């Protein structure tokens, strides 16, 4: 490994550019930059989901997703380094925004007595022609891990090399943090446009780590009425919100992208939409946008019987709304425009004497009964 000021400066500059232009941050572009500026050739990027399940890895040969023939599949359960990294990340609630170096030297984790004959060493010798490693941990529960390898003839990582890797970690982590901020700002903007188009008055936007990324004053007032006046003190984009899991429900309750969950709490109706950001490495970052309305605001006629017959197209739209699909998903399903879906919904509400999706659910349930 070489460490020169010019390489340091070039790497910092390349990371700054990469955070703006990259579609996916941890990729072969990062590996090329590490090689070019520091001579780090034997480097692997591993990807997991937020529960520690292996998804894929990237080397200079490209991305290799998990499959029956993947060399990591049979070794996964014995990877003590990965287990230690994951356990520490869960304990510390590691997120995208950590910039404090998290390095794991293999010889610090596996005892010197067992090291040379360990399953870990056998695995990295067979697959990477290496005997020593240092692993960096990034992202939610360390779901991205960058591993640096050295062969036995070059010896273990020295204190000077660890110092260099610490500095590299800070460069990468800060660039990744900025990348995520920029990406999330675009996602929130897209979601807000969807909310405005839907005509909803109160909303929250969250990530899947219980951070509230955006909300408006009307939503804040509703939450104060439900949960008390101090609730807004818990709203944060950097700290998990303690009451959000109660609202979002368990993982089993999550019905997936393009679906809507309905929850009624006190006199308020919560509609929970899901937005998934997927990457080629298998990682899926999940976001939620939640709209809130008062039951009283949606009151129409008490008569929920059929007032006017629905057309065949309107009936199909109503059925898909009942199943929880968003307007966009309905448009995709029926191969019609988003504007046409909105027009159908307006007609459905008028004919059924309702003013919200929640009332439409009740109307359809009464009709079936």
N, C-alpha and C positions, 0 to 999 in steps of 0.2 A: 504494500500500500504506500503510495506517495502522498505527501501533504505539502503543497506549495501555495503561497498566497495567490498566485494567478489562478490555480485550479479552484481555490476557495471562492474567489471573486466570480469566476465564470459559472460555477455551480449555482451560486446565489442568484446570479442574473438569469440563468436558465430556468431555475425554479420559479422566479418571479414571473417570467414569461409563460411558463407551463401552467401556472395557476389560473391564468386568464384564458388561454387558448384551449386547454385540455377538455375533452369530453369525459374522460376518465383519468383520474390523477395518477393512480398507481398502475403503471403500465411499462411496456418496453422502453418508452421514452425516458423514464426515470432510470432504468437499468443502463441505458446507453450513456446517460449523463454521468452516472457514478463511475462507469468505466473510463470515459473520456477525461474526467477531471481528477479522479483519485486512483485510477488503475484498479478499481474493484470489479473484477471480471466474474467471479463465481458468486452470484447473488441470486436469491430466489424470493419472489413475492407470493405469499400464501393468503388465500381468502377463505373466510369462514362466515357463517351467519352469526347473528348476535347471541345465539345459544351455544356456539362453539362447534357446530357441525361443519365439516370440511366441504368446500365448494369447488375450489380449483387452485391451480398455482400458475405463475408466469415466470419463465426463465428467458434467456436470450433466444430460445427456440420457439417462444410464443406461449399462448395460453393452453393449458391442458386441464379440462374440466374433469370432475370426479366421474369415474366409470368403473366397471368391473375390472378392467385391466390396469387401472391407475396404480402406480407403485406405492402410493401413500395409503391406499385403502386398507391393506392388511396391517400396516404399521401404526395407523391412527391411534388405536387404543393404547399403544405402548409409548407414545410420544410424550415423555415426561416434561420436556421443555414447553411444548404447546399447552399442556395441562397447567403448569405453573403460571405461564403468561396469562391464560384465560382466567384462572382463579384470582389472580391479583387484580386484573382489570375489572372483574365483577365486583370485587370488594371495594375498589376505589371509584367505581362508577365512571370508568373511562369513556370519554366521548371524542367527537371530532376535534374538540377545541383544546386538548391537552398539548402543551409545548414543552413540558418538562421531560427530559430524556428518560426513556424506559428501555433499558438494555439488559439482555439476559445472556450471560456468557455460559456456554454449556458446561465448562469445567467448574463453574461456581454452583451449578445445580446438581450435577451428578458427582458423587464422591470420587476422589482420586483412586480409591481402592477398586471401584467398580468401573471406572470410566472406560478404559481401553477395551474392555470386554462387554460393554453395554450394548443393548439392542439399538440404542440411538446411534452410537458410533458405527455399528455395522451398517445401519441404514444409510447414513450420509456417505460412508465410504463406497458403498455399492452404487449409489445414485448420483453423487456429486464429487467423487474422488476427493473427499475431504475427511478430516479427522476432528476439526474444531469448528465451533460456530458461535456467532453472536446474533441474537434475535432482537429486532426492534418491534414495539407494539404500538399500533395506531387504531383510532376509530372506536366505535361503540363496542365495548367488551373485547377490545383487541381483535376485531374481526378482520384486520389487515396486519400481517406480520411480514417484515422484511428480514431475511436471513442472510448473513454474510459467512462464507465458508473459507477455511484454510486447510491445505494438505498437511500431513504429519511432518513432512520434511521442512516445512517453514515454521514449525513451532506454533504454540498457542498465541492468541492475541495479546500483545504487550499493553502496558499502561498507556503508552503514547498512542497506540492504535485505538484504544478505547476512547481516549480523549478526542481523537479525530472523529470517531463514530458518534460521540456525543454531540459534537458540533454539527455533523451531518443531520443527526436527528432533529435538532432545533431548526435547521433550514427547511427540512422536509415538512416537519410538523406545522411550522408557521405558514408555509405555502399551502399545505392541505387545508388548514383552518380557513385561510382566505378563499381557497377554491370552494369549500363548502358554504361559506357565507354568501359568496356570489351565486352559487347554484341554488341555494335555498331562497335567496331574494327573488330569483326568477320564478321558482316554484310558487312562492307565496303570491307573487304578482299574478300568475296565471290562475291561481285558485280564487283570488279576490275578483278577478274578471268574471269567473264562473258564478260567484256569489251575487255580484251586481246584476248579472243577466237573469238570475233566478228571482230577483226582487226581494230577497230576504233582508231583514233590517238588522239583525244581531248575529254576530259570528265570532268563532275562534278558529285559528289554524294551529295545529300541533304537529310535532314530529312523533316518532314512535318511541322516543325516550322520555316522554312526558314533559317536554318543554312547550310552552305556549309561545309561538313565533309571531303571532299577530292576533289582534282582537279590536273591537270597537267599543265605544262608550256604552251603547245600548246593551251589549252583551255583559259588560261590566256591571251595569245597574241590575240586570236580571240575576246575575250570579250573587250579588250582594243580598238580594231579596231571598235567594234560596239558601245560601251558605253563610250569610253574615257579613257585616261591613268590612271585616279585616281580610276578606278573601282576595282582594286585589293585591295585597302585599305578597301573596304567593305566586302571582303571575310573573313568570320569568322565562327568558329564552335561553338561559344558561344553567338554571337549576331545575331539577324535576319537580313537577307540581303534584303534591300528595293526593289531591282529590280526583285527578284525571283518570287513574285506573278504574275508579268506581264508575265514572261516566262511560268510559270506553269499553268496559267489560273485559272478560278474559280473552285469551288468544282464540279459544274455541268459538267465541261469539262473533269474531271478526269474519264478515262474509266476503271480504275481498273488494278489489277495485271495481268501480262502476256500480256498486250496490249501496243502498242506503239503509242504515239502522234507525229505528225510531225508539226513543225512550221518553217516558212521561215522568217528570219529577215535580211534585207539588202541582202547581198550575201552569207548568211550562212543558213545551214539547221540544225535545232535542232531536235533530236529524243529523246523523253522523255519516259523513261520506269518507271514502278512502281513496288516497292517491298514492300509487306506487311508482318509485323511480328505480328502474331496473338497469343493471350493468352487465356487460358481456362476461364478467368474471363470475356471475351467479348471485352477487349481492343484490338485495332488494331493500331500499330505504323506504319505509312506509310513513306517509303523512296522513293526517285527518283534517277535514274541515267540518266544523260543527255549527249548525245554525240553531237559533233559539227563538221560539215564539210563544206567546201566551195563549192559552186555550181560548180566552175571551176574545182575542184578536181574530181568531179563525171561526168564530161562531157565525153560522148562517142560519137558515131555516131549520127548525126542529124536525121538519118532515124530510127524512132522508130517503124517501121513495123515489122512483123514477119520475122525473117531470117530463122529459122529452127523450125519445129514443136516441141512442148513440149510433153513429154510423159504424160500419165494419172497421174502418181505420181507427176511429176514436175508441172503439171497444178494445182493439189490440193494444193501443197506447195505454189505456186504463189498466189492462191486465199486466203489462210490463211495469207500470208504476207500482202496482200492488206487489209485484215481486221484488221491488226495491231498486230497480234500475234508475240511473241518473238520466237526465234528458239526452246527454251525449251518447250514452250507451243505447238508449231507445232509438236514436237517430241511426246509429250504426247497425242495430239489429234489423230495423225496417228499411234500411237503405233510403232514408229521406233526410232532408236538411234539419239542422237544429231549429231553425225558424219555424219549419212546418210542425215539429213536435210541440213547440211552445203554443202555436195556434190551436192545435188539437187539444192541448191541456186547457187552454182558456175556454174552449167550447165544452169540454167535459165538465169543468167546474160549473159553468153556467147551467148546463142541462141537468146536472145532478144536484144543484142547489148547495154546493160546498165551496169553500174558499181556501182549502189547503189539502196537501197530500194526506195528512192525518185524517181529515174528515172524509176524504175519498176512500181510505181504507175502511172506515166505519160504514160508509154507504155500500161498498162492495160486499162487506160481511153481512149486512142486513139483507142485501139482495139475494145472497146465497141462501140465507136462512128462510 
